[in-house]
Amino acid sequence: MTSPRVQDVISWRRPRRQRRGVRESAGAATGLVRAAVDLALSIANGNAPAGDVSSLGDEPPRVPRDPAAPVPELPCVVVGGTAGWLRRADGERPTLWAARERTWVALPTAAGGASDDVELDRTTLTLRSLTLAPGEQGPWTLDGRCTATVTGPGTELVLEGPWLAIAWLGHLAGWRDPGSPDHGARGPSGAPHDG
């Protein structure tokens, strides 16, 4: 049995898809037809195996069967903050991981060394803001890079990662959807969401 997709179990509403105009939709349809014809011709000519459709999209991240395992496709990088352990992180940035049973930060180590983990009590963490990451033009998408500020007792973390990674962490921590009407005027992010 296949595990459910992360995007299907999170409690936050998904970001809205970009609405396309008639001209853009027609162009996208034409491009899809061309891609299908090119794929059919390459299969007919023996240039591509019939089972190879990897160029048509990736499998969405799935909830791991092991409740202690993170979703490997959904890391959040700690890009700033005030936690004491941040001073120990030289060079590479620490990575925040969330699993059903735990939330932790993997601190980078010297070459060949094992990673140090800093356990976090996600029940004490609160999402303070969620915005598009610097340089992101939008629209909000599942894999769009976002910046989140998360606070807890004596800690502030600035995280960067795909929207889905932050939503997965929020789902596990029980945070309210920042785009829901009951979270304030469009939530702290101002992110558009489907209704």
C-alpha positions as CSV (number, residue, x, y, z in Angstrom):
1,M,0.0,0.0,0.0
2,T,1.3,3.4,-0.9
3,S,1.7,6.1,1.7
4,P,-0.5,9.2,1.3
5,R,1.0,12.3,-0.4
6,V,2.1,15.0,2.1
7,Q,0.0,17.6,0.3
8,D,-3.1,15.5,0.9
9,V,-2.6,15.2,4.7
10,I,-1.6,18.7,5.6
11,S,-4.3,20.7,7.3
12,W,-3.4,24.0,5.5
13,R,-5.2,24.9,2.3
14,R,-3.0,24.7,-0.8
15,P,-1.7,27.8,-2.5
16,R,-3.8,29.0,-5.4
17,R,-2.6,28.1,-8.8
18,Q,-1.6,31.0,-11.1
19,R,-4.6,31.9,-13.2
20,R,-3.7,32.0,-16.9
21,G,-5.2,34.2,-19.6
22,V,-6.7,32.7,-22.7
23,R,-3.5,33.3,-24.7
24,E,-1.3,31.7,-22.0
25,S,-3.7,28.7,-21.8
26,A,-3.7,28.2,-25.5
27,G,0.1,28.4,-25.5
28,A,0.4,25.8,-22.7
29,A,-2.0,23.5,-24.5
30,T,0.0,23.8,-27.8
31,G,3.2,23.1,-25.8
32,L,1.6,20.0,-24.2
33,V,0.5,18.7,-27.6
34,R,3.9,19.2,-29.1
35,A,5.6,17.4,-26.1
36,A,3.2,14.5,-26.5
37,V,3.9,14.3,-30.3
38,D,7.6,14.5,-29.7
39,L,7.5,11.7,-27.1
40,A,5.4,9.5,-29.3
41,L,7.8,10.0,-32.3
42,S,10.8,9.3,-30.1
43,I,9.2,6.1,-28.8
44,A,8.2,5.1,-32.4
45,N,11.8,5.8,-33.6
46,G,13.3,3.7,-30.8
47,N,15.0,6.7,-29.2
48,A,13.2,6.4,-25.9
49,P,12.0,3.4,-24.0
50,A,8.2,3.2,-23.7
51,G,8.3,3.1,-19.9
52,D,10.4,6.2,-19.5
53,V,8.2,9.1,-18.7
54,S,10.5,10.6,-16.0
55,S,10.6,13.9,-17.9
56,L,6.9,14.4,-17.4
57,G,7.1,15.1,-13.7
58,D,8.3,13.8,-10.3
59,E,6.4,11.8,-7.8
60,P,5.1,14.0,-5.0
61,P,6.6,13.6,-1.5
62,R,4.9,10.9,0.5
63,V,4.4,10.6,4.3
64,P,7.0,8.1,5.5
65,R,5.7,4.8,7.0
66,D,8.2,5.2,9.9
67,P,6.8,7.9,12.2
68,A,10.4,8.9,13.2
69,A,11.5,9.5,9.6
70,P,11.4,12.9,8.0
71,V,10.2,13.5,4.4
72,P,13.6,13.7,2.7
73,E,12.3,16.0,0.0
74,L,11.1,18.6,2.5
75,P,14.0,20.1,4.5
76,C,13.9,23.7,5.9
77,V,17.2,25.5,6.0
78,V,17.8,27.6,9.1
79,V,19.1,30.9,7.6
80,G,19.1,33.0,10.8
81,G,17.8,33.4,14.3
82,T,18.8,33.7,18.0
83,A,19.1,30.1,19.2
84,G,22.3,29.4,21.2
85,W,23.2,26.4,19.1
86,L,23.3,28.6,15.9
87,R,26.8,29.8,16.9
88,R,28.1,26.2,16.6
89,A,27.0,26.0,12.9
90,D,29.9,27.2,10.8
91,G,29.9,27.0,7.0
92,E,26.9,25.0,5.9
93,R,23.6,26.0,7.3
94,P,21.6,23.8,9.8
95,T,18.6,22.0,8.5
96,L,15.3,21.7,10.3
97,W,13.5,18.4,9.9
98,A,10.0,17.3,11.0
99,A,8.7,13.8,11.4
100,R,5.5,12.7,13.0
101,E,7.3,11.8,16.3
102,R,9.9,14.6,16.5
103,T,11.3,17.9,15.2
104,W,15.0,18.5,15.1
105,V,17.7,20.6,13.6
106,A,20.7,18.8,12.1
107,L,23.8,20.9,12.6
108,P,26.5,20.5,10.0
109,T,29.8,19.1,11.2
110,A,33.4,19.0,9.9
111,A,34.2,16.8,7.0
112,G,33.4,13.1,7.7
113,G,31.9,13.8,11.1
114,A,28.4,12.8,12.2
115,S,25.7,15.5,12.4
116,D,24.7,16.8,15.7
117,D,21.0,17.0,16.3
118,V,19.2,19.6,18.4
119,E,15.8,18.4,19.4
120,L,13.0,20.9,19.4
121,D,9.7,20.8,21.2
122,R,7.4,21.8,18.4
123,T,4.5,22.2,20.9
124,T,6.3,25.4,22.1
125,L,7.0,26.8,18.6
126,T,4.8,29.4,17.0
127,L,4.7,30.5,13.3
128,R,5.1,34.4,13.4
129,S,5.4,35.1,9.7
130,L,5.4,33.4,6.3
131,T,6.5,35.2,3.1
132,L,7.9,34.4,-0.3
133,A,11.7,33.9,0.0
134,P,13.9,36.8,-1.3
135,G,14.1,36.6,-5.1
136,E,10.9,34.6,-5.5
137,Q,8.5,36.3,-7.8
138,G,5.4,34.1,-7.1
139,P,2.8,32.9,-7.4
140,W,2.6,30.8,-4.3
141,T,3.1,27.2,-5.2
142,L,3.6,23.9,-3.3
143,D,7.3,24.0,-4.1
144,G,7.8,27.8,-4.1
145,R,10.6,28.9,-1.7
146,C,9.3,30.7,1.4
147,T,10.8,32.3,4.5
148,A,9.2,31.6,7.8
149,T,9.9,33.0,11.2
150,V,9.2,30.6,14.1
151,T,9.5,31.5,17.7
152,G,9.6,29.6,21.0
153,P,10.9,30.0,24.5
154,G,14.3,31.9,24.1
155,T,14.4,31.0,20.4
156,E,13.7,32.6,17.1
157,L,14.4,30.7,13.9
158,V,14.3,32.1,10.4
159,L,13.6,29.2,8.0
160,E,13.7,28.9,4.3
161,G,12.2,26.0,2.3
162,P,9.4,25.0,0.0
163,W,5.9,26.1,1.0
164,L,5.0,22.4,1.4
165,A,7.9,21.8,3.9
166,I,6.7,24.7,6.1
167,A,3.1,23.6,5.8
168,W,4.2,20.0,6.8
169,L,5.9,21.4,9.9
170,G,2.9,23.5,10.6
171,H,0.6,20.6,10.2
172,L,2.7,18.4,12.6
173,A,2.9,21.3,15.1
174,G,-0.8,22.1,15.0
175,W,-0.3,25.6,13.7
176,R,-3.4,27.3,12.2
177,D,-3.3,27.9,8.4
178,P,-1.8,31.4,8.0
179,G,-4.1,31.9,5.0
180,S,-7.4,30.9,6.8
181,P,-10.0,33.6,7.5
182,D,-9.9,32.8,11.3
183,H,-6.2,33.5,11.4
184,G,-6.6,37.2,10.9
185,A,-6.8,39.4,7.7
186,R,-5.4,36.9,5.2
187,G,-2.9,35.6,7.9
188,P,0.6,36.8,8.5
189,S,1.8,35.8,5.1
190,G,-0.9,37.4,2.9
191,A,-0.5,34.3,0.8
192,P,-3.4,33.7,-1.6
193,H,-5.1,30.3,-1.0
194,D,-7.8,28.4,-2.7
195,G,-11.1,28.4,-0.9
